[in-house]
Amino acid sequence: MTAERVLDVTRKLTHMSYFGLLAVLIANSIVQGAPWIFYLWPIPLMIFIPGLLRDNTRTLIWLCFVVLLYFYMAIDNLAGSRAHLLDHAELVLTVILFTSAMIWARCKQKLGL
């Protein structure tokens, strides 16, 4: 597989997992009947929308740091007594997002884009 093809696949995978994670975070708050403050939980992720849409490499790198916090929270939720199916989805999406964003950033650096 060529570097350009990897770049294209990881870009699409990053966008799908990113917006999927935002949807799961909001749905998880609604389903579990969380207080209003938990609806603010996706806001740190939403900060990266403009950079992602412009394919900014620095945004990808910072996104990976922030996604690690969401990974930690997904693990914490799964370790609790009331683990929900959406908590599993959150964990899977954070792993996919972190991996694909890192590969995408590395390929962009390798190609000099």
SEVEXLO-886754 format. One line per 4 residues: number of its first residue (from 1); their letters; for each residue x, y, z of N, C-alpha, C, CB. Coordinates in pm, 1 decimal. Glycine has a CB too. Example, Ala and Ser with C-alpha at 12.3 -4.5 7.8 and 13.67 -1.06 7.14 Angstrom:
REM SEVEXLO-886754
1 = AS = 1319.0 -569.0 780.0 1230.0 -450.0 780.0 1320.0 -330.0 780.0 1130.8 -447.3 904.6 ~ 1285.0 -225.0 708.0 1367.0 -106.0 714.0 1290.0 3.0 787.0 1408.4 -59.8 572.5
***
This chain:
REM SEVEXLO-886754
1 = MTAE = 84.0 -116.6 0.0 0.0 0.0 0.0 89.6 124.4 0.0 -96.2 -1.0 121.8 ~ 58.4 215.4 -86.6 139.5 336.1 -97.3 110.7 431.0 18.9 113.5 406.3 -231.3 ~ 201.9 524.2 40.2 186.1 620.2 149.9 64.3 709.9 126.0 313.7 706.3 165.2 ~ 36.7 742.5 -0.4 -79.0 825.2 -30.3 -209.1 752.9 3.0 -77.9 866.3 -176.7
5 = RVLD = -211.7 623.4 -24.1 -331.0 542.9 7.4 -349.3 531.8 158.3 -320.2 401.7 -55.5 ~ -241.4 510.4 231.7 -247.8 504.6 378.0 -296.7 638.3 432.5 -109.2 468.8 438.2 ~ -247.6 746.0 375.7 -288.4 879.8 417.2 -438.5 899.2 398.5 -211.1 986.0 338.4 ~ -489.4 855.4 284.2 -632.0 869.9 255.4 -717.6 784.1 348.7 -660.1 832.7 109.9
9 = VTRK = -677.8 659.8 369.1 -754.5 568.6 454.7 -754.5 617.0 599.2 -697.2 426.0 446.9 ~ -638.5 656.7 650.0 -633.0 701.0 789.5 -705.5 834.2 809.0 -487.4 713.7 835.2 ~ -706.2 918.0 707.0 -781.8 1043.7 716.1 -929.9 1014.7 732.1 -757.9 1131.5 591.5 ~ -983.2 927.7 648.2 -1125.0 892.1 656.2 -1157.8 821.9 787.4 -1163.8 803.0 538.8
13 = LTHM = -1070.9 732.9 829.8 -1092.7 660.7 955.1 -1087.9 755.1 1075.3 -988.1 549.8 971.4 ~ -997.7 851.6 1070.6 -988.8 949.7 1178.0 -1116.0 1033.1 1185.6 -867.1 1040.3 1157.9 ~ -1164.1 1080.7 1072.9 -1285.6 1161.2 1072.2 -1406.1 1080.1 1119.3 -1311.3 1216.9 932.3 ~ -1419.4 956.8 1073.3 -1532.9 874.3 1114.1 -1529.0 844.2 1263.7 -1534.7 743.8 1034.7
17 = SYFG = -1413.5 807.2 1314.5 -1405.3 774.2 1456.8 -1419.1 899.7 1543.8 -1272.5 703.2 1487.3 ~ -1370.4 1012.7 1496.1 -1381.8 1138.0 1570.6 -1528.2 1177.2 1588.3 -1305.0 1250.3 1499.0 ~ -1601.0 1184.8 1478.4 -1740.8 1225.0 1487.5 -1825.7 1115.4 1552.7 -1795.5 1258.5 1348.3 ~ -1786.6 990.1 1536.0 -1854.1 881.8 1607.1 -1834.9 892.6 1757.6 -1803.2 747.2 1558.3
21 = LLAV = -1714.2 928.5 1800.3 -1687.6 945.5 1942.5 -1769.6 1060.8 1999.8 -1538.3 969.6 1966.4 ~ -1779.1 1169.8 1926.5 -1862.7 1281.5 1972.5 -2007.8 1236.8 1989.4 -1854.8 1399.8 1873.2 ~ -2059.2 1162.0 1893.6 -2197.3 1114.0 1901.1 -2216.8 1018.2 2018.0 -2236.7 1045.5 1770.6 ~ -2121.6 929.5 2039.3 -2132.5 832.8 2149.3 -2126.0 903.6 2283.8 -2021.2 726.9 2140.0
25 = LIAN = -2040.8 1003.6 2296.6 -2032.0 1077.0 2422.8 -2164.1 1146.5 2456.0 -1918.7 1180.0 2416.3 ~ -2225.9 1206.3 2356.7 -2353.3 1273.7 2378.5 -2463.9 1172.0 2406.0 -2389.5 1360.4 2257.0 ~ -2467.5 1064.8 2327.6 -2568.7 960.6 2348.2 -2553.4 894.0 2484.3 -2559.8 855.3 2237.7 ~ -2431.3 872.7 2527.7 -2406.6 809.4 2656.8 -2460.6 896.0 2770.0 -2256.5 783.7 2676.4
29 = SIVQ = -2443.0 1026.0 2760.4 -2496.7 1116.5 2862.8 -2649.6 1114.3 2864.5 -2446.8 1259.8 2838.6 ~ -2709.1 1109.6 2746.6 -2855.2 1108.6 2737.7 -2912.1 978.1 2792.2 -2900.3 1129.3 2592.5 ~ -2854.5 865.5 2750.8 -2906.0 734.7 2791.1 -2892.5 713.0 2940.9 -2833.5 624.1 2716.3 ~ -2782.7 755.3 2997.5 -2761.4 732.3 3140.4 -2826.0 838.7 3227.5 -2614.1 726.2 3170.0
33 = GAPW = -2890.6 937.0 3167.0 -2959.9 1039.4 3243.2 -2866.3 1121.6 3330.0 -3065.3 976.6 3328.6 ~ -2755.3 1159.7 3273.4 -2653.1 1233.7 3346.9 -2698.7 1377.3 3373.0 -2520.2 1233.2 3269.3 ~ -2646.1 1439.6 3478.0 -2675.4 1582.3 3500.8 -2623.4 1667.4 3384.5 -2612.1 1630.2 3634.4 ~ -2670.9 1789.7 3375.9 -2641.0 1876.5 3262.3 -2491.5 1900.5 3243.9 -2711.4 2008.7 3279.2
37 = IFYL = -2415.4 1897.4 3349.7 -2272.4 1926.8 3339.9 -2198.3 1823.0 3253.7 -2210.5 1932.0 3480.1 ~ -2251.5 1701.1 3248.4 -2186.6 1596.3 3169.1 -2206.8 1615.4 3019.5 -2238.9 1460.4 3210.1 ~ -2300.4 1700.9 2982.3 -2318.9 1731.1 2840.4 -2207.7 1820.9 2787.7 -2454.5 1797.3 2817.6 ~ -2129.5 1878.1 2877.1 -2015.0 1960.9 2838.0 -1889.6 1876.7 2812.4 -1986.3 2064.8 2946.3
41 = WPIP = -1894.2 1749.4 2844.6 -1779.0 1660.4 2832.2 -1722.1 1654.5 2690.1 -1817.6 1521.6 2876.5 ~ -1801.5 1661.0 2582.9 -1744.2 1657.6 2447.4 -1680.6 1789.2 2400.8 -1850.9 1619.0 2350.3 ~ -1697.7 1897.8 2473.5 -1648.6 2028.7 2427.3 -1497.8 2030.7 2401.3 -1682.9 2135.1 2529.5 ~ -1412.9 1971.3 2488.3 -1269.5 1972.0 2455.2 -1237.9 1904.2 2321.6 -1191.5 1903.6 2565.4
45 = LMIF = -1316.5 1805.4 2283.8 -1295.6 1742.1 2153.0 -1341.2 1832.4 2039.0 -1369.9 1608.6 2146.3 ~ -1446.0 1907.7 2061.6 -1500.2 1993.0 1955.5 -1404.8 2105.8 1917.0 -1633.2 2051.6 1999.1 ~ -1312.5 2138.5 2003.4 -1214.5 2243.1 1972.7 -1132.0 2206.4 1850.0 -1122.1 2267.1 2092.8 ~ -1116.4 2076.7 1823.9 -1029.8 2030.1 1715.7 -1099.4 2022.8 1579.7 -975.2 1895.2 1750.3
49 = IPGL = -1227.7 2052.1 1572.4 -1301.4 2040.3 1446.1 -1239.7 2125.0 1334.6 -1446.7 2081.2 1466.7 ~ -1211.3 2255.4 1355.9 -1153.6 2334.2 1244.9 -1019.6 2280.0 1196.2 -1135.8 2478.5 1288.0 ~ -933.1 2238.9 1287.1 -802.9 2185.9 1247.6 -813.3 2053.6 1174.1 -715.6 2169.3 1368.3 ~ -908.4 1969.9 1215.7 -928.5 1843.5 1146.0 -979.5 1865.1 1004.8 -1025.2 1755.8 1222.8
53 = LRDN = -1070.7 1958.0 989.3 -1125.6 1983.6 855.8 -1023.1 2046.9 762.3 -1247.5 2073.6 866.0 ~ -920.7 2113.3 819.6 -812.1 2170.5 739.1 -693.1 2076.5 728.4 -767.2 2302.9 798.2 ~ -701.9 1959.4 786.2 -594.6 1858.2 782.9 -464.4 1910.1 842.9 -569.5 1812.6 639.3 ~ -473.6 1978.4 954.7 -357.7 2035.1 1021.7 -286.4 1926.4 1103.1 -399.6 2153.2 1112.7
57 = TRTL = -157.7 1906.8 1078.9 -80.7 1803.4 1147.3 -69.3 1831.5 1296.4 57.9 1791.8 1086.1 ~ -47.2 1954.4 1332.8 -36.0 1988.6 1474.9 -165.7 1957.6 1549.3 0.0 2137.0 1491.6 ~ -278.8 1979.1 1484.4 -408.1 1946.0 1544.8 -417.7 1796.8 1570.5 -523.8 1991.9 1454.8 ~ -370.0 1716.5 1476.5 -373.2 1571.3 1494.1 -291.2 1528.4 1614.9 -321.5 1501.3 1368.5
61 = IWLC = -175.8 1587.6 1630.4 -88.1 1550.9 1741.7 -152.8 1588.5 1874.0 49.4 1619.4 1728.0 ~ -208.5 1708.8 1884.0 -274.0 1750.3 2007.8 -401.2 1670.4 2032.7 -306.1 1899.4 2003.4 ~ -470.1 1633.7 1927.1 -589.3 1551.3 1941.9 -555.5 1418.6 2008.3 -654.7 1527.2 1805.9 ~ -443.3 1362.2 1971.6 -402.9 1233.6 2030.6 -379.0 1246.8 2180.7 -275.9 1180.5 1961.9
65 = FVVL = -322.9 1358.6 2224.2 -304.1 1379.3 2367.7 -438.6 1387.5 2440.4 -222.5 1507.0 2392.9 ~ -531.8 1459.2 2382.1 -662.3 1476.0 2446.1 -741.5 1345.5 2444.5 -742.1 1587.0 2376.3 ~ -729.3 1268.9 2338.1 -802.1 1142.6 2328.4 -758.3 1045.4 2438.1 -780.9 1079.3 2190.0 ~ -635.3 1057.8 2483.7 -590.2 971.6 2592.7 -672.1 994.3 2720.4 -441.8 995.9 2620.7
69 = LYFY = -716.7 1116.3 2742.7 -803.8 1143.8 2858.3 -938.9 1073.3 2843.7 -825.3 1295.9 2874.5 ~ -992.9 1073.8 2723.3 -1119.0 1004.9 2698.4 -1101.1 853.1 2708.1 -1174.4 1043.2 2560.3 ~ -985.3 804.7 2668.4 -954.0 662.2 2683.6 -953.8 625.0 2832.2 -816.4 628.5 2618.5 ~ -889.3 708.7 2912.7 -885.8 683.9 3056.6 -1026.7 680.6 3115.1 -801.8 791.0 3127.1
73 = MAID = -1111.1 775.1 3075.0 -1247.7 779.5 3127.5 -1329.6 659.3 3080.8 -1316.5 909.4 3084.8 ~ -1306.6 613.1 2959.8 -1377.5 494.2 2911.7 -1336.8 371.6 2992.6 -1349.3 470.8 2761.9 ~ -1208.8 358.7 3021.8 -1162.2 247.4 3104.7 -1222.4 257.5 3244.4 -1007.7 245.6 3112.5 ~ -1225.6 377.4 3300.1 -1283.0 398.3 3432.6 -1431.1 362.4 3434.4 -1263.5 543.4 3476.7
77 = NLAG = -1504.8 401.8 3330.6 -1647.1 368.4 3323.4 -1669.0 218.0 3310.3 -1712.3 440.7 3205.9 ~ -1583.5 151.6 3234.4 -1598.3 6.9 3217.4 -1562.4 -69.2 3344.1 -1511.8 -41.5 3102.4 ~ -1475.6 -13.8 3426.0 -1437.0 -80.0 3550.2 -1543.9 -63.5 3658.0 -1303.7 -25.0 3600.0 ~ -1636.3 28.8 3638.4 -1742.2 52.8 3735.4 -1846.9 -57.1 3731.3 -1807.2 187.5 3710.4
81 = SRAH = -1938.9 -48.8 3823.7 -2042.2 -152.3 3835.0 -2155.0 -135.1 3733.3 -2100.1 -151.6 3974.7 ~ -2165.2 -16.0 3673.0 -2274.5 9.6 3578.4 -2221.1 33.3 3437.6 -2357.6 130.4 3623.8 ~ -2139.3 -55.1 3388.6 -2084.7 -41.3 3253.1 -2198.1 -57.4 3151.5 -1971.5 -146.7 3227.2 ~ -2196.7 26.6 3052.2 -2300.7 30.7 2950.3 -2237.9 -3.7 2815.0 -2370.1 171.0 2946.1
85 = LLDH = -2320.2 -45.3 2720.8 -2271.9 -78.4 2586.5 -2204.3 42.4 2521.2 -2388.1 -128.0 2498.5 ~ -2254.5 161.9 2547.9 -2193.3 281.7 2490.9 -2054.4 308.3 2549.1 -2283.2 402.3 2514.5 ~ -2027.6 260.8 2670.3 -1893.0 271.8 2727.1 -1794.7 186.1 2648.0 -1893.0 229.7 2875.7 ~ -1839.6 69.5 2604.4 -1755.7 -15.7 2518.9 -1729.2 52.2 2384.9 -1822.7 -153.1 2496.4
89 = AELV = -1834.4 112.1 2328.4 -1819.0 182.9 2200.9 -1722.5 300.5 2215.5 -1955.8 232.5 2149.8 ~ -1730.5 370.1 2329.2 -1639.8 482.5 2353.8 -1494.7 435.6 2358.7 -1676.8 553.5 2484.9 ~ -1471.3 322.8 2424.0 -1335.4 268.9 2432.2 -1282.5 231.7 2294.0 -1331.9 146.5 2524.4 ~ -1362.9 162.7 2216.8 -1320.4 120.3 2083.0 -1292.7 242.2 1994.3 -1428.3 29.9 2017.8
93 = LTVI = -1379.6 341.0 1999.7 -1360.7 460.0 1916.2 -1238.3 541.2 1957.4 -1484.2 547.8 1922.4 ~ -1208.0 546.7 2086.5 -1088.0 619.8 2128.1 -961.8 549.6 2079.4 -1084.2 634.5 2280.8 ~ -961.6 417.6 2083.3 -844.2 343.1 2034.9 -827.5 363.0 1884.7 -857.6 191.9 2067.8 ~ -937.2 352.9 1810.2 -930.3 371.6 1665.2 -887.3 514.7 1631.6 -1066.9 340.0 1600.1
97 = LFTS = -944.8 611.8 1702.0 -911.2 751.8 1675.6 -764.6 779.8 1705.0 -999.7 844.4 1758.8 ~ -715.4 733.9 1816.8 -575.5 757.7 1851.9 -482.4 694.9 1748.6 -545.0 701.8 1991.9 ~ -507.5 570.3 1714.9 -420.4 498.3 1622.1 -422.9 560.4 1482.5 -461.7 351.7 1614.4 ~ -541.8 584.9 1431.3 -550.7 639.3 1295.4 -496.1 781.6 1287.2 -695.5 636.9 1247.3
101 = AMIW = -519.1 863.2 1389.4 -466.7 1000.6 1386.6 -314.1 1000.4 1392.8 -524.4 1083.0 1503.9 ~ -255.5 912.2 1471.0 -109.2 906.0 1478.2 -48.5 857.9 1345.9 -65.7 813.0 1592.7 ~ -110.7 758.6 1285.3 -60.3 710.6 1155.9 -76.9 819.0 1050.2 -134.1 581.2 1112.4 ~ -189.8 888.1 1052.1 -214.0 996.3 956.8 -110.3 1107.4 974.0 -356.5 1052.9 974.4
105 = ARCK = -83.4 1146.6 1097.4 15.9 1252.0 1122.1 154.8 1208.1 1076.8 18.7 1289.5 1271.4 ~ 189.4 1084.6 1103.5 322.0 1034.0 1064.5 336.4 1028.1 912.4 346.1 894.3 1124.9 ~ 232.4 982.8 843.3 237.9 976.9 696.3 247.0 1116.5 636.4 114.5 903.9 640.5 ~ 175.3 1212.3 695.9 183.4 1349.5 645.9 325.5 1404.6 663.4 81.3 1439.8 719.1
109 = QKLG = 387.4 1374.2 775.6 524.4 1420.0 798.2 621.5 1351.7 702.9 566.2 1394.1 943.1 ~ 599.3 1224.6 678.0 686.7 1148.7 589.7 677.9 1199.2 446.0 651.6 1000.6 595.4 ~ 557.6 1238.3 404.9 539.5 1287.5 268.1 571.1 1436.3 256.9 396.8 1261.5 221.3 ~ 592.5 1501.9 368.4 625.4 1644.0 366.2 505.5 1733.2 339.5 729.8 1669.8 262.9
113 = L = 388.6 1688.9 379.6 265.7 1768.9 356.1 235.1 1859.5 472.0 146.1 1678.2 330.7
***
